Amino acid sequence: MLLIYPPLAKPCEAPAGIAQLAGVLRGHDMECTLLDANLEGQLHLLGRQPQANDTWTRRACRGVSDNLSKMRSPEIYTNPARYQRAVADINRVLEQVGLARQLDLTLANYQDPTISPLKSADLLRCAGDPEDNIFYPWFVERLTRILETTNPKVVGLSLNYLSQAPTTFAMIGFLKKIAPGLPIVAGGGLITSWLRNPAWDNPFAGLIDHLVAGPGEAPLLEILGIEDNGQHQPPDFQDLQQKEYLAPGFILPYAASSGCYWNRCSFCPEKAEENPYHCLSADRVVDDLATLCHKTQPTLIHFLDNAIAPALMRRLIDTPPAAPWYGFARVSPLLTDPEFCRRLRRSGCLMLKLGIESGDQGVLDAMDKGIDLQMVAQTLTALEQAGIATYVYLLFGTPSEGPEQARKTLDFVVTHQSAITFLNLAVFNMPVCSPEAHDLQAKDFYEGDLSLYSDFIHPLGWGRKEIRTFLDKEFKRHPAIIPILQRDPPIFTSNHAPFFSRLKAEG
């Protein structure tokens, strides 16, 4: 089997989904080949020389190889200014390559003004005319060679982000042209969101043979006609660990669970899509990490869970993994304990991502977050004292929030500025299948039959335009907020933030 991770996403760590499937397939004695087309495709484009009509582009083109090498060395992560320049120069080359084709192309995004990934007709057009895709000259040669040398019986593609959709469908269209009888399976986060929509009516029948929602291990074995042997298999990064990702060493992505153990927050896509919660035992996780760290020698472990379970945190304290780690966590009484946080730091925890969402208690209660601001404040203080960085996520524009509540969030951040290392500011999008949407007056958000979100008339008149004005002219300009935002690594954001948080902790 051939498993593909298509362009375009941040090229800083191995794709966990196809590695997880590889572990299961190889655990059932089935051969498979993994292709990180995202990384390889971007490196191919960076090897091209765009037309350079300005000093910046000429400098960026001359230095692309050197800058790529710098991104793979720990040294540049000790100097934020040099890091920012290297990222900007690499991104400049990719932007200029894209502009020659009228594309908005970056290290983290792919946008074609003639194609909407929210319209099935546009994606079918991508499949019908794959040669129009900017990655076509690369993937036609790469896929042809793989098919000739491995002769796969099935091809699977992991589609997680809208930015991957155009190239995913172009690759599928090409495969269907050169091997029309070759079954195609598509799964991943974006596919899951489409399939979980109650209004879903498959527009891709005849092009994609199997669409898989949620974890793909069991469905894939069933598609292949393989009886599940019931044995747990860790991910297999054999084909990926020597790849030249843009990071100072191999980042090991690992999911100890799927879904969310809280699963009560209003308007959360996990809840709206009714994704069930499944988790591995803490002992199993520790055993997996020991095996994977021995094989891959990671410089960092990235937990992919929506929230790392408290039981797993305790187990990691008792048996620290062989590399530093970070991931999402829920604010909880456990994290208000300074001693627990210090032990967590000694286990290798560099950074925790926290979905605080709001600094107004009424908004948090309306969202059913299950946390109070005193607990949040105590958690931030305990983590700061322990030397664990925080990447705080805030969400503006939920139905219960107006300007007054938003300013309370600003005040809360200012009060706790020393304990907030990084910030992510987002404007609320309402999932189309959210049960709470029935209580609001909805209207079209993005035009397209594959749209994941809908807009609504805000009950407090706090529209998207007003929210963005508040963020741009008030929130982001506050003197206490500016240095926090400036610390965020450009483009790679939370994926590279732990390397800078480690620098801060060690300094």
N, C-alpha and C positions, 0 to 999 in steps of 0.2 A: 504494500500500500504506500502511496505517496501522500504525505501530509504537508500542507502549505500554509504559511502565514503571510498573507499578501500585504503590499504597500497600501496605505502609508500610515505609520505610527512612529512614536519616538524610538530611535534605534539604539537604545541604551542597555537593554537586557533581553535575554532569550525569551521567546514566547512560551508561556507556561502551558497553554492549552494543548498544543501539539506534542509537547514533551510528556504530558500526562497520558495522552492517548498512546504514545509510543511505548511508555512503560507497560501499559495494559496489553498492547498487541504483542510485544516481545515476551511478556510473561505468559502468553498463550502460544509461544513458538511461531509467531508470524513475523515475517520480515517486513520492515517498513523503512522509508526514507523520509527524512525531515528537511524541508526547505524553508529557511527564513528569507523569503523573497523580499520582505520589507527592508532588511538590512542590506542584502546583496543588491537590490534594485537601487536604493539610495546611493550606495557606494559607486555603482555604475554611473549614475547621473553626475555625481561629484567628480568623476574622472573625465567628464566632458568639459570643454572650454567654451563657455558662453561668450558672446560678444561683449567686450569690456570697453565701455565708452566713458568711464569715470575712474578716478583714482582708487576709490574704495574697491570696486569690482576687480580692477587689475591687481591690486594688492592681495585681495582674497583668493583670486585664481592662482597667483604665484605661490601662496602659502597654504593651499588646501591640504597637501600631503603632510606638511609639518604640523598644521593645526589638528589634523586627525590623530597624529601620533601624540600630540600634547594631551588630547582628550582621554587617551588611554594610559596616561601616566599620572600617578598620585600627586606629582609636584604641582601641577597647575591648580589643583583644588585647594592649595594653601594660599593662593593669590586670587581673590575674587575678581579683581580688575582684569588680570590676564585671562582668566577663565571666560569672562564675559566677552572679551574681544575675540577669543578663539571661536566661541559659539556664534557670535555675530558674523564673523568672516565665513565660516562654513555655511551658515544659513544664507549668506549673501550669494554664494555661488549657486546654491540650489534655487533660490528665488529667481536669479537671472536665467537659469536653464528653463525654469517654468515660464517666465515671461515671454520667452521666444515662442512659446506655444499658447500664449494668452491664458496661462494657468496661475493660480495663487498657490505656490508650492513652498513649503517650509519643512524643517526637520520634524514637524509634528502635525502637518495638515496638508491636504490635497483638495483644492477646490477648482472645478471647471465651471465657468459661468454658463456653459451650454448644457450642463448636466446637473440634475438634482438627484442626489441619492435617496430622496424621499419620494421619487416618482418611479414606479416600476417600469413605465414605458421608457424612461431614460436609461435605466439599468439594462433593460433588454436591448436597447440600442447599443450600449457598450459591448454587450455580448455579440451582437450582430456585426459590429465593425471594430474588432479588437485592435486592428492596426492603427486606429486613431489614438490609442492610449500612449502616453509618453514613455511608459515602461516596455512597450511592445518589442522594440529591437532587442532588448535584453532578454525578456522572458520567452520570446519565440525560440531563441537559441538554447536557453537554459532548460526549458521544459522539454524541448525536442531531445536534447541529450539525455536527460533523466529517463524519459520514456524508452529511449533506445537501449539504455544500459541496465535498467531495472525492470522494465516491463510490468508496471504495477497493474493489479486487477481492479483497484478502486483508487480514486483520488478524493481526498478530503481537504476542505478549505475552512480556515478559522476566521470568521468575519465578526469583528467586535465593534468597530467604529465606523461612523459614516464616511470618514476619510479613506477607509479601505474599500468602500463599496464599488466605485467605478472600476478600479483595477481588478478587484475580485471577479467582477462579471466579465471584464475583458479577457482575463485568464480562462474563465470557464468557457467563454465563446471560442477561444482559440483551441482549447482541448476538445471541444465538441466537433470542431472542423477537422482536426487531424486524427482524432480517435473517437468517432461518433458513438461507438458501442461501449466506451469506457464510462462506468457509473461514476457520478459526481455526488458527493455528500457535502453539505454545508452546515456548519454549526457556529457557535460562538455567541457572544453577548448580544450583538445586533439581531442575529437570527432569532435568538430567544425572545427578544422584545417584540419582534414582528409576530411570532407565532402565539405569544401570550395575549395579544390583542383580540378581544372577543369578536371584532369585526374582520378578522383576518380571512382573506379569500385568496388562496395561493395563485399569484400571477406568473409563477416561474415553473409551472408544470410543463414537462417536455424539455426543459433546459437543465434543471437540477433534479436529480433522481430522488434524493432524500434530504429533507430539512430536519435538523435535530435541535430541540430546545433543551436548555439546561445542560448538566454534565453529560458528556457524550460517550462515556466508556461503555455502559451497558447497551445503548442503542446501536453503537458501532459494531459490537460483537454480534448482535442480533442480525444486523444488515449483512455481515460477513458470514453468517451461518455458523458461528463458533460458540460452543457451549461455554458459559462462564465457569471457570474452575473454582471460583469463590475465594481465590487468594488475593490478598492486597498486594498491589504493585506500586512502588514509588515512581515518580516521573523519571524519564530517561532523557538526559541532555547530551547523550553521546555524540550526536551529529551537530550540536550547537555550541559546546563549551569552548571550542577553539576559534569561534568566530570573533571578528574584530569589532565588538560593540563599542559604542562611545561611552566608555566608563573606565575607571582606573582598576580594572580587574573584572572577573566574572561576577555578576549579580545573580544570585540564585532566587528565582521567584518560586514561592511555594504556597499552596492553599491548604490550610488545615480544615477548612469548612467551605460550604457553599450555602447561599442564602444568608439570613441574619438571625441571630438567636433572640434578638428583641422583637423585630418584625411587627412593630406597632406604630411607628411614626406615620402620621398622616402624609399623604401625597408621595411617600417613598416609592420609587419604581419597584423595589424588591417586594413590597407589600402589594402594590397595584398589580404586578404580574403573577402574584401568588406563587413565588418561587419558594419551595420548601427548604427548611434548614436541615443540613446534614453535616456532621462533623466527625473527624477521626478522633480516636482516643488520644489523650496527651502522651501516653506511652508510645503509641504508634508514631506520632509526630516526631518525638525525640529520636526514635529508631531511624525514621526516614531521613531526618536531618543529618544524623551521624553518617549514614551511608552516602548521602548526596554530597556532604561536605568533603568526605574522603575522596570521592570521585572527581569533584569539580573544583575543589580548593577555592571557594568563593571569597571575594573580598567583602561581601555584604549579602545578607539574607533579607529578602523582601517578602513579608507575609501579605498575601493577597486577600485575606479574609475581609468581609465587610466590617467585622469587629473581632479582634482576637479574644477568645473566651478566657474568662478569669482563671479557669482550671488550667488552661495551657500556660498562662503567665506564671502561675505557681510552679508548674512543672519545669518551665524554662529556668526559673530561679534555682531549682534543685539540680537540674542538669543543663547547664548553659551550652548552647551550640558552639561549634568551633569557629564561628564568625560573628561579627556584630550584626544586629538586626533592627528592623523597624516595621511598622504597619499601622493599620487603623485600630483604634480602641474606643470603647464607649466610656464616657465619664461614669465612674462608679465609686461607691464608698471605698473599695479596695485601693483606688488610686489617690484617695485623700490621705492615705497613711504614709508619712515621710519615710519611715523605715522600709516599708514594702517597696517604695519607689527607688530607694537607694540600692536595695537588693536587685531590683529589676535592672538598674543601670549596671551593676556588677555582672549581670547575666549577659551583657552585651547590647542592651537596648540603647540605641543612639537617639531615636526619635519616635514619638507617637503622633499619629494623625488623629485629630479630635473633631468630630462633627458637632460643634457647639451651636451653630446655626443662628442664635439670637442672644442678646443681652437683656431681653425683656422676659420676665417670668410668665406673663400672660401668653405671650407667643409660644413659648416652650410648652406650656400646658395645653394650648390649643393644638399643637402638633403631636401631643402625647409622647414627648421625648423621654419622659420618665426621669428627668434630672432637674435639680434646682440650682439656682445661680450660686448659692453658698457652696454647694458641692463642686461646681465648676471652678470657683475661685480657689478652694482648698486643693483641688487636683492640680491646677496650674502652679500653685505655690510649691506643692510637694514635688512635682516634676522638675521645677526650676532648681530647687534645693538639691535634688539628686543629680543634676547635670544632664537631664534628658530633655532634648529639644522638643518643641511642640509645633506642629503644623496645623493651625486652627482654620476650620472651614466655617464660613458664615454665609447665611442664605437670606437674601432680601426679597421682599415682595410676596410672602405667603399671605393668604387671605386675612389673617388676623393681625397683620402688621401694617401700620401706617407710619407717617413721618415721625411721630412722637416716639414710637417703639424703636424705630431705626436709630434715632439719636441716643436712645438708651443703650443700644448695642455699641455705638461709638464711644459712649462714656465708659462702658464696661471694658472695652479694649484699651482705652487710654489708662484706666485705673490699673490694669494688669499687663501693661506693655512690656515690662521687663521679663515676664514669664511666657510671652508669646514670641516665638522665634520667627515663624513664618505665617503668612496669612493667605487664604484663598477666598476671594469674594465672588459670589455667584448671585445671579438674578433668578428667582424661582420660575421653573417651568412646570406646568401641570401635566402629568402623564395622561395620555388619552384614555387609558382604562382605569384611572383612579376612581374608586367608589365615591370619594368626596366631591368629585367633579359635578355630580348631579345636583348639588346644592348651590352651584354657581352658574352664572350666565356665561356660557362658553361662546367663543367665536374662533374662527380660523386663525391659526398661528403660522404654521408653514404649510404652503399649498403642496399637496401630494398625498397619494393613497397610502404611503408608507410612513407618514408622519408619526412621531412618537409622543408629541406634546400638542396641547391645544391652549389657546389663550383664553382669557376670561375677563369679564368686567369686574375690576377689583371693588369689593364692598366698601372700602374706605377711600376710593378714588386715587389709590397709590399705584398709578400705572407704570409701565416699564420705562417710559420716557422720564418721568419724574424720579424714579429710582436711580436711573443712570446719572441724571443730573446731580442728585444728592451724593452719589458715590464719587463722581468725578470732581465736583466743585467743593464738597464739604468733607467727606470721609477721607478720601485719599490725600487731601491737602493738609490734614491735621499734622502738626509737627511731631506728634508722638507716633503717628501711623507711617509717615514717610520712610523712616529708616527700616521698619519691619518689611515694607513692600520692596525696598531696595535690596534686601538680603536674598530675596527669592531668586534662585537660579533661572535665568531666562530660558524659555522654551522647555527645558527639562524639568523645571519646577520641583515637585516633591520627589521625583526619581533620583535627582542628584543632591537634594537638600541634605540627606544624611551625611554626605561627605563633608559638607561645610559645618554641620552641627557637631561632627566629631572634632573638627578643627577648633570650634568654639569651646567644646568641653575640655579638650586637652590643653587649650591655651589658658 
